[in-house]
Amino acid sequence: MDFHFSEEQQLLRKTVRDFTDKEIMPYISEWDRNGKFDPTLLNKLAELGLMGVCIPEQYGGSGMDYNSLAIVCEELERGDTAFRTAVSVHTGLNSMTLLQWGNEQQKQKYLIPQAKGEKIGAFGLTEPGAGSDVAALQSTAVKQGDHYILNGQKTWISLCDIADHFIVFAYTKDRSEKHKGISAFIVERSWEGFSSKAIKGKHGIRSGNTGEIFFDHIKVPKENLLGKEGEGFKIAMSALDNGRFTVAAGAVGQIMACIEASVKYCHERETFGKEIGKHQLVQQMIAKMEAGYQMSKLLVYRAGELKNQGKRNTRETSLAKWQACDFANKAADDAVQIHGAYGYSDEYPVERFLRNSKAPVIYEGTREVHTIMQAEYVLGYREDKLLNQMLPAWEETK
């Protein structure tokens, strides 16, 4: 495959890189130290058209392709994982899901303002007792007349205190039906019975807003059912195909950040009368970072190209997410080692890279889940049974 970047994509990369250098890099150490997320940055991203980068123009987006979304995620995570996460959740998990599964009324009401960045979207699947085992979720939505009564809670929800709209999942049928009993809903923060609470003391991504959301007898209009009753699991899995893609792209950006920081330090620090970059074991770590960076890029853009063609890509996206996140975690570990004792201090950014790199290995499918998925594909135990119902975003703008 030829991953040639168009002039538009090269300009996009420069735009996001300049934004990151100006709006994130100078402040991120303080934000991370204080556990602060600055939501005004989302407004600035919206002004650049980056909150709906691959949403068709007819729905308020920029009408670019999936690999353009990857570029945005790479460059934002080069600054910090928190801001890539915000775009991943808002665009990948929420807005792209509305584009694929929402009816026209829902797109007009929710997707357009989200793509413009006027409203922020989030995603609620994980619960205290339901992570990889989606069927274990406890939230329920009982139909009463022209609405559903939603009860339950979600945890580890990015943008929990900031988002205006949430796509959430709950049982509408008996739990004995497992995955087939789950449905998806669009829920608004302003509705009575909704509340949220941030999680403090996180190991990494401290400048991100992450926490719990609660539903206490929320009346959800039947018009806010996303798709059909019982399609929630399919909707969630298709959303994760997009979310995992953005996580993988972000991991490429984190490897890039590790390389940049390590190369800079290698030229500044001397031991035994020469730059530490002259030592072979340091070179070995730099070489491994570069190899991980190049391999991760190929996996991500391969998945992106399949998405652009409207082809099923669960297998390829899973592999990209698994490998890129593992490479990023290893690159961050080596970056700290290269910096020695200074790598253990927040005087340099690499200790933050290491802390941040652990979460993507866990969320949106743990390393272990993706390992099993890949083995089952090779062994013939797993098939792509879900149909990809969405044309590439750029195709719909023609």
Buried (B, 14 or more C-beta within 10 A) or exposed (E): EEEEBEEEBEEBBEBBBEBBEEBBBEBBBEBBEEBBBBEEBBEBBBEBBBBBBBBBBEBBBBBBBBBBBBBBBBBBBBBBBBBBBBBBBBBBBBBBBBBBBBEEEBBEBBBBBBBBBEBBBBBBBBBEEBBEEBBEBBBBBEBEEEBBBBBBBBBBBBBBBBBBBBBBBBBBBEEEEBEBBBBBBBBBBEBEBBEBBBEEEBEBBBBBBBBBBBBEEBBBEEEBBBBEBBBBBBBBBBBBBBBBBBBBBBBBBBBBBBBEBBBEBBEEBEEEEEBBBEBEEBEEBBEBBBEBBEBBBBBBBBBBBBBBEEEBBBBBBBBBBBBBBBBBBBBBBBBBBBBEEBBEEEEBBBBBBBBBBBBBBBBBBBBEBBBBBBEEBEEEEBEEEBEBEBBBBBBBBE
